[in-house]
């Protein structure tokens, strides 16, 4: 199932996705502590229940693990998990959109591939 | 979860005008609840009933499991706060805060003074000389400092400028985190507070339309836009909440969660998809939009 999450995602899903981005960008490292529920609520100005739901979503995705009391730790291997999931959701969706736009503009597959190669080089 | 407020077949009327009709609701404890509804929909009546300020015409209301009317053990833990309190004497802010401290056992005097300083309110200023926004602010400071287990904020940000509104929202959220309690807040500027909320109640015409957790509300409806025929095709066998055909395109709002089947069909029909915010959902649900009537306003009479 690949739903375009970005458009319809409720806040707690957006929070989970934002934390995943920080893990992907090495702002949060595997085996280190994740932002706490209180920090998320305070800094993003969301209800603590919403923050907790975002964290719980990441626990169910296997990205976070509960350790010693309340501290949430980024699972070893979290990055790979996120990459695998995003490959099938976000990335698929973006490619689909890209091809849709290309077709709308009557651009050839070759042109599109050429363009992509150019971006890979920079 | 415990229920802070329980209403059973609750009705209230002002003379012949029905304000609330057969309300049945059980509100969860320690939630930050947004109460929204159009003007005259019954928000204030509902809050006043919770605060024991009005007596139900029929039905039953229980706050902390008891009837709130003339019940001090309940009312010590309930604050109903609204914009402008019509004090008879010309009171200073200091005096108002002191009096609040007398009425409410858990009133945090130090916190109230800190808040007055935070908002640069002069302690000796006369309440009657304040602007509407400042009056709202004083009401808010008093209400939040009571730390009452049931805090009812009726349009707390009326007249406040945007900077102060955002300061107030932040204090509301932070204090709720420090001292979890049930806070019900009614507001017409819903978009500004919805992220703070955990639950929302929509009332319309004296009845509860919805009482749901915020994330449920955010995923219970979606909007599609596209060509007229494509939109109609999509709507076959689906329940429509709202539909509009315009020259520039058609749109429809569906009250359902967006699933894989809908996703696939949307793509096939080249329909664009967008989120329905709780605020929009409330507009779609409560507003019988008068498209034709609006055109009539500028029609020349012959």
Boltz contact constraints between the chains, C-beta under 6 A:
constraints:
  - contact:
      token1: [A, 1]
      token2: [B, 260]
      max_distance: 6.0
  - contact:
      token1: [A, 3]
      token2: [B, 263]
      max_distance: 6.0
  - contact:
      token1: [A, 7]
      token2: [B, 273]
      max_distance: 6.0
  - contact:
      token1: [A, 8]
      token2: [B, 258]
      max_distance: 6.0
  - contact:
      token1: [A, 8]
      token2: [B, 275]
      max_distance: 6.0
  - contact:
      token1: [A, 10]
      token2: [B, 215]
      max_distance: 6.0
  - contact:
      token1: [A, 10]
      token2: [B, 218]
      max_distance: 6.0
  - contact:
      token1: [A, 10]
      token2: [B, 219]
      max_distance: 6.0
  - contact:
      token1: [A, 12]
      token2: [B, 215]
      max_distance: 6.0
  - contact:
      token1: [A, 46]
      token2: [B, 195]
      max_distance: 6.0
  - contact:
      token1: [A, 47]
      token2: [B, 32]
      max_distance: 6.0
  - contact:
      token1: [A, 47]
      token2: [B, 196]
      max_distance: 6.0
  - contact:
      token1: [A, 47]
      token2: [B, 197]
      max_distance: 6.0
  - contact:
      token1: [A, 47]
      token2: [B, 198]
      max_distance: 6.0
  - contact:
      token1: [A, 48]
      token2: [B, 177]
      max_distance: 6.0
  - contact:
      token1: [A, 49]
      token2: [B, 198]
      max_distance: 6.0
